[in-house]
Amino acid sequence: MRRAADKPQWDIAPEFYIYHSDKLGYRLLGNENPVLIKEVSSWLGVPHRYGGMNRSGTDCSGFVWNVYMNTYEIRLPRSTDGMSRAVRKIRKRRLREGDLVFFRTMGRKISHVGIYVSDNKFIHASTSRGVVVNDLDEPYYAKRFVYGGRVSR
């Protein structure tokens, strides 16, 4: 397990985190991975489109696939189900920046995925609002949360 002291330190101007805090809608701590933050911020507002994988429209797994490819150069499975099987399951309280979060939004099958950012917030492609940030404790998501997933990097 990594300790806080093991976390890479980024040489980023404080204005970067102020700007992206405003854009994401919550206060960043200032120690988040700037590559991840810049990437997910650039997707905010992209509309939802089933099967979509680009900035003109994306579904949840297409969004996650692109962020992982552009941030970590990791090619994940394309589907939410495939992603859920390709990770090491972790509990909510153990989530770290970049971990995946999985939900059951339709029946018993895992049907939605997002990326944990920090401070209990995750970013995902909502079917009704496109790419947005939400809190895991919001009633809708808290009720449907299944588990977090850590991708080997």
C-alpha positions in Angstrom: 0.0 0.0 0.0 1.3 3.5 -0.9 1.7 6.0 1.8 1.0 9.7 1.2 4.7 10.4 1.2 5.1 8.0 -1.8 2.7 10.0 -3.9 4.4 11.9 -6.7 4.7 15.6 -6.1 3.7 17.7 -9.1 5.4 21.0 -9.9 2.2 22.8 -10.9 1.2 26.4 -10.4 -1.6 26.9 -7.8 -3.6 28.6 -10.4 -4.0 25.3 -12.2 -5.9 23.8 -9.3 -7.9 27.0 -8.8 -9.0 27.0 -12.4 -9.9 23.3 -12.5 -11.6 23.5 -9.1 -13.9 26.1 -10.6 -14.4 24.0 -13.7 -15.1 20.7 -11.9 -17.3 22.4 -9.3 -15.5 21.5 -6.1 -12.2 22.4 -4.4 -9.3 20.3 -5.5 -6.7 19.6 -2.8 -3.7 20.7 -5.0 -2.0 17.3 -5.0 -4.1 15.5 -7.7 -2.5 14.3 -10.8 -2.6 17.3 -13.2 -2.6 15.1 -16.3 -5.8 13.3 -15.0 -7.4 16.6 -13.9 -6.7 18.4 -17.2 -8.0 15.4 -19.2 -11.2 14.9 -17.3 -11.9 18.6 -17.2 -11.6 18.7 -21.0 -14.5 16.2 -21.3 -16.9 18.2 -19.1 -20.2 18.9 -20.9 -19.6 16.4 -23.7 -23.1 15.0 -24.4 -24.0 11.3 -23.9 -24.3 9.1 -26.9 -24.7 5.3 -26.7 -21.6 3.7 -28.3 -19.9 7.1 -28.5 -16.2 7.5 -27.8 -15.3 11.0 -28.7 -16.0 14.6 -27.8 -19.0 14.9 -30.0 -20.7 12.2 -27.8 -19.7 9.4 -25.5 -21.1 6.8 -23.3 -19.7 6.1 -19.8 -17.3 3.3 -20.8 -16.2 5.3 -23.9 -15.3 8.2 -21.7 -13.4 6.1 -19.2 -11.6 4.3 -22.0 -10.4 7.6 -23.5 -9.3 9.1 -20.2 -7.3 6.0 -19.3 -5.7 5.9 -22.8 -4.9 9.6 -22.8 -3.8 9.8 -19.1 -2.1 6.5 -18.4 -1.6 5.0 -21.9 -3.7 2.0 -20.7 -6.1 0.3 -23.1 -9.1 -0.9 -21.0 -11.8 -3.2 -22.3 -14.4 -1.1 -24.1 -17.5 -2.1 -22.2 -18.5 -1.4 -18.6 -18.8 -5.1 -17.9 -15.4 -5.8 -19.4 -13.9 -3.0 -17.2 -15.6 -4.4 -14.1 -13.9 -7.7 -14.7 -10.4 -6.2 -15.5 -9.9 -4.4 -12.1 -9.1 -5.4 -8.6 -12.2 -4.7 -6.5 -11.8 -2.2 -3.7 -14.1 -0.7 -1.1 -15.5 2.8 -1.3 -13.4 4.0 1.7 -10.2 2.8 -0.1 -10.8 4.7 -3.4 -7.9 6.7 -4.8 -7.6 9.2 -7.6 -8.1 7.4 -10.9 -9.9 4.4 -9.5 -13.0 3.3 -11.4 -16.4 3.3 -9.7 -19.1 0.9 -10.7 -22.9 1.2 -10.4 -26.1 -0.8 -11.0 -28.4 1.6 -12.7 -30.5 -1.0 -14.5 -31.4 -4.2 -12.8 -28.8 -6.5 -11.3 -26.0 -6.1 -13.8 -23.2 -3.5 -13.4 -24.2 -1.0 -16.0 -22.4 2.3 -15.3 -18.8 3.3 -14.7 -17.0 6.5 -13.7 -13.6 7.7 -12.5 -12.9 8.7 -8.9 -11.2 12.0 -8.7 -10.9 13.1 -5.1 -12.9 14.2 -2.1 -15.7 11.6 -2.7 -16.2 13.0 -6.2 -16.3 11.1 -9.5 -16.7 12.1 -13.1 -18.8 10.1 -15.6 -20.9 10.3 -18.7 -24.5 10.7 -17.4 -27.2 9.7 -19.9 -29.2 12.8 -19.1 -26.4 15.4 -18.6 -23.4 14.2 -20.4 -20.0 14.3 -18.7 -20.4 15.6 -15.2 -19.0 15.4 -11.7 -21.1 13.9 -8.9 -20.6 12.9 -5.3 -20.7 9.2 -4.3 -22.9 10.1 -1.4 -25.7 11.6 -3.5 -28.7 9.4 -2.8 -29.0 8.2 -6.4 -25.4 7.1 -6.6 -25.1 5.9 -3.0 -28.0 3.5 -3.6 -26.5 2.1 -6.8 -22.8 2.0 -6.0 -21.4 -1.6 -6.2 -17.6 -1.3 -5.8 -14.5 0.6 -6.8 -11.9 -0.9 -9.1 -8.2 -0.4 -9.3 -6.5 -0.8 -12.6 -2.9 -2.1 -12.5 -0.7 0.6 -13.9 
